[in-house]
Amino acid sequence: MPEKLNTNFVDHICIAVKDVKQAEKDYIKAFGWEEAYRYVDEPKKIRVTGFMVGPRRLK
């Protein structure tokens, strides 16, 4: 049985969506968040928008 990993924090959470622009609008409307950063990861073929939720990143 593998050894249990203990951690004291969460660094970031990722949520996959089909439409990143619509998800941005939904999160801003629902939670009042503002985007902290955006980038495109060409090798993985993904677009990322990050939000800061307190000291944690949600992307």
N, CA, C and O atoms as a DFTB+ gen file, in Angstrom:
236 C
 N C O
     1  1       0.852      -1.180       0.000
     2  2       0.000       0.000       0.000
     3  2       0.898       1.244       0.000
     4  3       1.836       1.328       0.793
     5  1       0.611       2.220      -0.896
     6  2       1.433       3.436      -0.932
     7  2       1.294       4.244       0.356
     8  3       0.265       4.220       1.033
     9  1       2.362       4.951       0.659
    10  2       2.353       5.802       1.848
    11  2       1.415       6.986       1.634
    12  3       1.365       7.545       0.538
    13  1       0.683       7.367       2.654
    14  2      -0.261       8.473       2.569
    15  2       0.484       9.806       2.502
    16  3       1.433      10.032       3.253
    17  1       0.054      10.672       1.612
    18  2       0.658      11.993       1.454
    19  2      -0.044      12.982       2.364
    20  3      -1.267      13.116       2.308
    21  1       0.700      13.663       3.187
    22  2       0.143      14.695       4.065
    23  2       0.512      16.060       3.500
    24  3       1.645      16.281       3.074
    25  1      -0.450      16.967       3.501
    26  2      -0.202      18.312       3.005
    27  2      -0.923      19.318       3.896
    28  3      -1.920      18.989       4.539
    29  1      -0.417      20.529       3.926
    30  2      -0.988      21.571       4.777
    31  2      -1.707      22.662       3.999
    32  3      -2.243      23.590       4.604
    33  1      -1.733      22.573       2.657
    34  2      -2.334      23.646       1.873
    35  2      -2.737      23.143       0.494
    36  3      -2.316      22.074       0.052
    37  1      -3.551      23.933      -0.162
    38  2      -3.910      23.705      -1.557
    39  2      -3.279      24.841      -2.349
    40  3      -3.509      26.011      -2.043
    41  1      -2.490      24.512      -3.359
    42  2      -1.832      25.534      -4.168
    43  2      -2.777      26.099      -5.212
    44  3      -2.892      27.318      -5.344
    45  1      -3.465      25.225      -5.966
    46  2      -4.419      25.696      -6.964
    47  2      -5.408      24.591      -7.311
    48  3      -5.165      23.410      -7.065
    49  1      -6.517      25.004      -7.883
    50  2      -7.562      24.094      -8.323
    51  2      -7.840      24.408      -9.787
    52  3      -7.954      25.576     -10.159
    53  1      -7.949      23.382     -10.615
    54  2      -8.254      23.568     -12.031
    55  2      -9.632      22.994     -12.341
    56  3      -9.993      21.918     -11.863
    57  1     -10.390      23.722     -13.142
    58  2     -11.707      23.273     -13.577
    59  2     -11.728      23.337     -15.104
    60  3     -11.529      24.404     -15.684
    61  1     -11.964      22.214     -15.744
    62  2     -12.024      22.169     -17.208
    63  2     -13.416      22.589     -17.667
    64  3     -14.424      22.120     -17.137
    65  1     -13.461      23.469     -18.648
    66  2     -14.731      23.939     -19.215
    67  2     -14.626      23.925     -20.733
    68  3     -13.525      23.964     -21.282
    69  1     -15.761      23.868     -21.408
    70  2     -15.761      23.889     -22.875
    71  2     -15.556      25.292     -23.421
    72  3     -14.918      25.466     -24.460
    73  1     -16.094      26.299     -22.729
    74  2     -16.048      27.681     -23.210
    75  2     -15.448      28.562     -22.119
    76  3     -16.143      28.967     -21.188
    77  1     -14.159      28.855     -22.240
    78  2     -13.456      29.602     -21.190
    79  2     -13.997      31.028     -21.058
    80  3     -14.067      31.560     -19.950
    81  1     -14.375      31.643     -22.167
    82  2     -14.911      33.008     -22.101
    83  2     -16.230      33.043     -21.330
    84  3     -16.455      33.937     -20.514
    85  1     -17.101      32.062     -21.593
    86  2     -18.372      32.006     -20.869
    87  2     -18.129      31.695     -19.386
    88  3     -18.794      32.254     -18.514
    89  1     -17.189      30.813     -19.113
    90  2     -16.873      30.485     -17.718
    91  2     -16.362      31.723     -16.978
    92  3     -16.718      31.943     -15.820
    93  1     -15.530      32.530     -17.639
    94  2     -15.065      33.780     -17.027
    95  2     -16.256      34.645     -16.630
    96  3     -16.338      35.123     -15.498
    97  1     -17.173      34.841     -17.566
    98  2     -18.358      35.670     -17.295
    99  2     -19.171      35.092     -16.138
   100  3     -19.617      35.829     -15.259
   101  1     -19.362      33.774     -16.140
   102  2     -20.149      33.125     -15.089
   103  2     -19.512      33.291     -13.717
   104  3     -20.204      33.601     -12.747
   105  1     -18.190      33.086     -13.622
   106  2     -17.502      33.212     -12.330
   107  2     -17.517      34.658     -11.831
   108  3     -17.700      34.909     -10.640
   109  1     -17.322      35.600     -12.747
   110  2     -17.348      37.015     -12.357
   111  2     -18.743      37.395     -11.853
   112  3     -18.879      38.077     -10.837
   113  1     -19.776      36.948     -12.572
   114  2     -21.146      37.263     -12.166
   115  2     -21.519      36.569     -10.852
   116  3     -22.102      37.196      -9.966
   117  1     -21.192      35.298     -10.722
   118  2     -21.598      34.523      -9.547
   119  2     -20.803      34.869      -8.294
   120  3     -21.363      34.913      -7.199
   121  1     -19.493      35.116      -8.443
   122  2     -18.632      35.275      -7.275
   123  2     -17.991      36.649      -7.138
   124  3     -17.419      36.965      -6.094
   125  1     -18.080      37.473      -8.188
   126  2     -17.462      38.794      -8.132
   127  2     -15.953      38.764      -8.304
   128  3     -15.272      39.734      -7.970
   129  1     -15.426      37.663      -8.820
   130  2     -13.983      37.543      -9.017
   131  2     -13.548      38.319     -10.255
   132  3     -14.330      38.509     -11.186
   133  1     -12.306      38.760     -10.256
   134  2     -11.690      39.350     -11.435
   135  2     -10.555      38.436     -11.863
   136  3      -9.869      37.847     -11.027
   137  1     -10.360      38.323     -13.187
   138  2      -9.290      37.438     -13.631
   139  2      -7.935      38.001     -13.207
   140  3      -7.700      39.207     -13.274
   141  1      -7.056      37.111     -12.773
   142  2      -5.718      37.500     -12.343
   143  2      -4.714      37.339     -13.485
   144  3      -3.739      38.086     -13.571
   145  1      -4.957      36.358     -14.363
   146  2      -4.055      36.131     -15.487
   147  2      -4.741      35.247     -16.528
   148  3      -5.715      34.549     -16.245
   149  1      -4.193      35.305     -17.744
   150  2      -4.640      34.457     -18.851
   151  2      -3.406      34.003     -19.604
   152  3      -2.416      34.729     -19.697
   153  1      -3.475      32.784     -20.145
   154  2      -2.420      32.328     -21.042
   155  2      -2.923      31.171     -21.890
   156  3      -3.927      30.536     -21.570
   157  1      -2.207      30.912     -22.976
   158  2      -2.507      29.786     -23.850
   159  2      -1.327      28.831     -23.771
   160  3      -0.179      29.236     -23.959
   161  1      -1.609      27.568     -23.495
   162  2      -0.586      26.530     -23.470
   163  2      -0.710      25.775     -24.787
   164  3      -1.508      24.845     -24.905
   165  1       0.084      26.179     -25.773
   166  2      -0.013      25.603     -27.122
   167  2       0.234      24.096     -27.151
   168  3      -0.537      23.384     -27.794
   169  1       1.275      23.571     -26.486
   170  2       1.490      22.118     -26.549
   171  2       0.297      21.306     -26.021
   172  3      -0.012      20.238     -26.550
   173  1      -0.358      21.808     -24.993
   174  2      -1.516      21.103     -24.428
   175  2      -2.829      21.515     -25.093
   176  3      -3.878      20.920     -24.846
   177  1      -2.753      22.544     -25.938
   178  2      -3.921      23.060     -26.657
   179  2      -5.034      23.477     -25.695
   180  3      -6.192      23.091     -25.849
   181  1      -4.644      24.281     -24.692
   182  2      -5.630      24.775     -23.730
   183  2      -5.465      26.275     -23.526
   184  3      -4.373      26.826     -23.670
   185  1      -6.573      26.917     -23.189
   186  2      -6.582      28.321     -22.783
   187  2      -6.879      28.347     -21.295
   188  3      -7.740      27.610     -20.817
   189  1      -6.174      29.186     -20.569
   190  2      -6.305      29.221     -19.117
   191  2      -6.614      30.637     -18.658
   192  3      -5.986      31.596     -19.108
   193  1      -7.570      30.762     -17.775
   194  2      -7.833      32.007     -17.071
   195  2      -7.710      31.692     -15.591
   196  3      -8.312      30.736     -15.101
   197  1      -6.941      32.485     -14.887
   198  2      -6.757      32.257     -13.459
   199  2      -7.440      33.328     -12.633
   200  3      -7.437      34.506     -12.989
   201  1      -8.020      32.904     -11.536
   202  2      -8.637      33.809     -10.574
   203  2      -7.955      33.607      -9.238
   204  3      -7.609      32.480      -8.882
   205  1      -7.759      34.673      -8.501
   206  2      -7.244      34.545      -7.146
   207  2      -8.445      34.510      -6.207
   208  3      -9.311      35.383      -6.258
   209  1      -8.487      33.504      -5.359
   210  2      -9.531      33.347      -4.367
   211  2      -8.813      33.393      -3.025
   212  3      -8.321      32.374      -2.540
   213  1      -8.756      34.572      -2.434
   214  2      -7.901      34.752      -1.268
   215  2      -6.462      34.531      -1.726
   216  3      -6.057      35.069      -2.756
   217  1      -5.685      33.750      -0.980
   218  2      -4.307      33.516      -1.385
   219  2      -4.148      32.330      -2.343
   220  3      -3.020      31.952      -2.659
   221  1      -5.239      31.742      -2.806
   222  2      -5.177      30.549      -3.666
   223  2      -5.592      30.871      -5.094
   224  3      -6.372      31.788      -5.350
   225  1      -5.043      30.081      -6.017
   226  2      -5.358      30.261      -7.442
   227  2      -6.418      29.265      -7.868
   228  3      -6.377      28.089      -7.505
   229  1      -7.361      29.756      -8.638
   230  2      -8.356      28.910      -9.274
   231  2      -8.208      29.122     -10.752
   232  3      -8.321      30.251     -11.230
   233  1      -7.953      28.049     -11.500
   234  2      -7.793      28.209     -12.949
   235  2      -8.502      27.107     -13.672
   236  3      -8.486      27.065     -14.902
